[in-house]
């Protein structure tokens, strides 16, 4: 018999898949649970919230960084240096992953695997932000 505090297999799979879909699968699951009046466990709320906030932070950071770099590249002498630094960080290193892309992939895999195992992943700023919502 399943312990009442351990997440079900369906919850684990949904929480795992929500990291790979940018939070979309988790949000759809929350909408379905709301419409069918099903209680959602804190485990599912935690992982869906963490996934949505994680991908939102990545999107906003990427947007502002691309705008900022667009301005910096137009500065004489500094533009070439900035372009070379960007080229270095975006160059494929291993299996087509750049340095930043590889680190993001490792972080997403870490969060998804722990969700699949039924554990809570801890990402320093992000998890603290999600846990303050609980209190």
C-alpha positions in Angstrom: 0.0 0.0 0.0 1.2 3.5 -0.9 2.2 5.9 1.9 -0.2 8.9 1.8 2.7 11.4 1.7 4.7 9.8 -1.1 3.7 11.0 -4.6 2.1 8.7 -7.0 3.8 7.5 -10.2 1.5 9.8 -12.3 2.5 12.8 -10.2 6.2 11.9 -10.6 5.9 11.6 -14.3 4.0 14.8 -14.7 6.5 16.7 -12.5 9.4 15.2 -14.5 7.8 16.1 -17.8 7.0 19.6 -16.7 10.7 20.4 -16.6 11.3 19.3 -20.2 8.2 21.2 -21.5 9.0 24.5 -19.9 6.3 24.1 -17.4 3.5 23.6 -19.9 2.6 20.1 -19.0 2.4 21.0 -15.3 0.2 24.0 -15.9 -2.1 21.9 -18.0 -2.2 19.3 -15.3 -3.1 22.0 -12.7 -5.9 23.3 -14.9 -7.3 19.8 -15.3 -7.1 19.2 -11.6 -8.9 22.5 -10.9 -11.7 21.8 -13.4 -12.2 18.3 -12.0 -11.9 19.5 -8.4 -9.0 17.2 -7.6 -6.7 18.2 -4.7 -3.1 18.8 -5.9 -0.3 17.7 -3.6 2.4 20.1 -2.5 4.9 17.9 -4.3 3.2 18.6 -7.7 2.7 22.3 -6.8 6.3 22.6 -5.8 7.7 21.1 -9.0 5.3 22.8 -11.4 6.0 26.2 -9.7 9.7 25.6 -9.8 9.7 24.7 -13.4 7.6 27.6 -14.5 9.7 30.1 -12.5 12.9 28.5 -13.7 12.0 28.8 -17.4 10.6 32.3 -16.9 13.8 33.5 -15.3 15.8 31.9 -18.1 13.6 33.6 -20.7 13.7 37.0 -19.1 17.5 36.8 -18.5 18.1 35.8 -22.1 15.9 38.6 -23.4 17.6 41.3 -21.4 21.1 39.9 -22.1 20.4 39.9 -25.8 19.2 43.5 -25.7 22.2 44.6 -23.6 24.7 42.8 -25.8 23.0 44.4 -28.9 23.9 47.7 -27.4 27.5 46.7 -26.4 28.4 45.3 -29.8 27.8 48.7 -31.4 30.5 50.4 -29.3 33.8 50.7 -31.2 36.7 48.5 -30.1 34.5 47.0 -27.4 32.1 45.4 -29.9 34.8 43.0 -31.3 35.8 41.9 -27.8 32.2 41.3 -26.8 31.5 39.4 -30.0 34.5 37.1 -29.4 33.4 36.4 -25.8 29.9 35.5 -27.0 31.3 33.3 -29.7 33.4 31.5 -27.1 30.4 30.8 -24.8 28.1 29.8 -27.6 30.6 27.5 -29.4 29.7 23.9 -29.3 32.0 21.9 -27.1 30.6 18.4 -26.7 27.7 16.8 -28.6 26.7 20.2 -29.9 26.2 21.7 -26.5 27.7 25.1 -25.6 29.1 25.8 -22.2 26.0 27.6 -21.0 23.6 25.2 -22.8 25.3 22.2 -21.2 25.1 23.6 -17.7 21.4 24.4 -18.2 20.8 20.9 -19.5 22.5 19.4 -16.5 20.4 21.5 -14.1 17.2 20.6 -15.9 18.2 16.9 -15.8 19.0 17.2 -12.0 15.5 18.7 -11.3 13.7 16.2 -13.5 15.4 13.1 -12.2 14.8 14.1 -8.6 11.1 14.7 -9.4 10.9 11.3 -11.0 12.4 9.8 -7.9 9.8 11.5 -5.8 12.3 13.9 -4.1 12.4 17.7 -3.9 15.2 19.3 -5.9 17.0 22.2 -4.4 18.3 25.1 -6.5 19.5 27.8 -4.1 17.6 30.9 -5.1 14.7 29.2 -6.9 13.8 26.7 -4.2 13.9 29.3 -1.5 11.5 31.4 -3.5 9.1 28.5 -4.0 9.3 27.5 -0.3 8.5 31.1 0.9 5.2 30.8 -1.0 4.3 27.8 1.2 4.6 29.6 4.5 
